[in-house]
Amino acid sequence: MTNASDLRTLYGYNYWANEELLAVVSKLTPEEFTQPVSGSYGSVRNTLVHILSAEWGWLDRCGGHPRGHALQAADYPTLASLLARWNEVESHMRAFLTNLNDEDLLRPIHFSLANGPTQTMKLGELLHHAAIHAVHHRGQIALLLRALGKTPGNFDILFYYAQ
């Protein structure tokens, strides 16, 4: 990530794309929302919870609002329950990003994944990863929506820039 402004733009796109996707997800029945379909996490709900938990986890590791343990899909039986948490996490991330400057992006962050060895990366790289991670899983959700007979729409960054 070259600078803090670029990172804020990337997250602006990220939240716009989430909003576009969630508008389609909101048309699912409660059964479709939690229905096992396929993919890495098994359902639309589970994949959304993973996206949110990962973003919040990276924010926490980078010095933002603490998450605690990973979010559990079973704690979000409905889209409404998930959206309440989603809005909270987005607010925390936006506040964190607002206060970042270019020098902050170079700060080393020490972390481990799943009790693995401690690694060190720059704060900007980790936040960049978190945004791209969401892109990956939105693509998976688009496929799950198609399997459920829904049209996911187009949330390419091209359309974000065109607005």
C-alpha positions in Angstrom: 0.0 0.0 0.0 1.6 3.2 -1.1 -0.1 5.7 1.3 -2.9 6.1 3.8 -5.1 7.9 1.3 -4.9 4.9 -1.0 -5.8 2.5 1.8 -8.8 4.6 2.8 -9.9 4.5 -0.9 -9.5 0.7 -0.9 -11.7 0.4 2.2 -14.2 2.8 0.7 -14.5 0.4 -2.2 -14.6 -2.5 0.2 -17.6 -1.1 2.1 -19.4 -0.1 -1.1 -19.0 -3.6 -2.5 -20.2 -5.1 0.8 -23.3 -2.9 0.6 -24.0 -4.0 -3.0 -23.6 -7.7 -2.0 -25.6 -7.4 1.2 -28.5 -5.8 -0.8 -28.7 -9.1 -2.7 -28.2 -11.2 0.4 -31.1 -9.4 2.1 -33.4 -11.0 -0.5 -32.6 -14.5 0.7 -35.1 -16.3 2.9 -33.8 -17.0 6.5 -33.4 -20.6 5.4 -31.3 -19.7 2.3 -29.1 -17.4 4.4 -28.0 -20.3 6.6 -28.5 -23.2 4.1 -25.4 -25.3 3.5 -24.5 -24.7 -0.2 -20.8 -25.3 -0.6 -17.6 -23.3 -0.5 -15.0 -22.9 2.2 -17.5 -22.0 4.9 -20.6 -23.8 3.7 -23.2 -21.0 3.6 -23.7 -17.4 2.8 -24.0 -16.5 6.5 -20.9 -18.5 7.5 -18.8 -16.8 4.8 -20.1 -13.3 5.7 -19.2 -14.0 9.4 -15.8 -15.1 8.4 -15.2 -11.9 6.3 -16.3 -9.8 9.3 -14.4 -11.7 11.9 -11.2 -11.6 9.8 -11.4 -7.8 9.2 -12.0 -7.2 12.9 -9.2 -9.5 13.8 -6.7 -7.6 11.6 -8.0 -4.3 12.9 -7.4 -5.6 16.5 -3.9 -6.8 15.6 -3.1 -3.4 14.1 -4.0 -1.6 17.3 -7.7 -0.8 16.6 -10.8 -1.8 18.5 -10.3 -5.2 20.2 -12.2 -8.1 18.8 -11.5 -10.9 21.3 -12.2 -14.4 20.1 -13.1 -15.0 16.4 -16.8 -14.5 15.6 -19.0 -17.6 15.5 -21.6 -18.0 12.7 -24.1 -19.5 15.2 -24.2 -16.2 17.0 -25.7 -14.6 14.0 -28.9 -16.5 13.1 -30.3 -13.7 10.9 -28.9 -11.2 8.5 -30.3 -8.4 10.8 -28.2 -9.7 13.7 -25.1 -9.8 11.5 -25.7 -6.4 10.0 -25.8 -4.8 13.5 -22.2 -6.2 14.2 -21.2 -5.4 10.6 -22.0 -1.7 11.0 -20.1 -1.6 14.3 -17.0 -3.1 12.9 -17.1 -0.9 9.8 -17.4 2.1 12.1 -14.4 1.0 14.1 -12.3 0.4 10.9 -13.3 3.8 9.3 -12.3 5.6 12.5 -9.0 3.8 12.6 -8.2 4.5 9.0 -9.1 8.2 9.4 -6.4 8.6 12.0 -3.7 6.8 10.0 -0.8 8.7 8.3 1.7 7.4 5.8 4.3 6.7 8.4 1.9 4.6 10.4 1.7 2.1 7.5 5.3 1.3 8.0 4.9 0.3 11.6 5.8 -3.4 12.2 3.0 -5.6 13.6 3.8 -8.9 15.2 1.1 -11.6 14.9 0.5 -15.3 14.6 -2.1 -17.3 12.7 -3.8 -20.2 14.3 -1.2 -20.6 17.0 1.6 -20.7 14.4 4.9 -18.9 14.6 5.1 -15.2 15.2 5.4 -13.2 12.0 6.1 -9.5 11.4 4.6 -7.4 8.6 3.9 -3.7 8.1 0.6 -2.3 9.3 -0.2 -1.1 5.8 0.4 -4.6 4.3 -1.9 -6.2 6.9 -4.7 -3.8 6.4 -4.3 -4.1 2.6 -4.5 -7.9 3.0 -7.7 -7.6 5.1 -9.4 -5.6 2.3 -8.3 -8.0 -0.4 -9.3 -11.0 1.7 -12.9 -9.6 1.6 -12.7 -9.4 -2.2 -11.8 -13.0 -2.4 -14.7 -14.1 -0.2 -17.3 -11.8 -1.8 -16.5 -13.7 -5.0 -17.3 -16.9 -3.2 -20.6 -15.5 -1.9 -21.5 -14.5 -5.4 -21.1 -18.1 -6.5 -23.2 -19.3 -3.5 -25.9 -16.8 -4.4 -25.9 -18.2 -8.0 -26.3 -21.7 -6.5 -29.3 -20.4 -4.6 -30.8 -19.0 -7.8 -30.0 -15.4 -7.2 -28.1 -12.9 -9.3 -25.3 -11.4 -7.2 -24.9 -8.2 -9.3 -21.6 -6.6 -10.2 -19.4 -5.0 -7.5 -16.2 -4.6 -9.5 -14.1 -1.6 -8.4 -14.7 -0.1 -11.9 -18.3 0.6 -10.9 -17.2 2.1 -7.6 -14.8 4.5 -9.4 -17.5 5.4 -11.9 -19.8 6.7 -9.1 
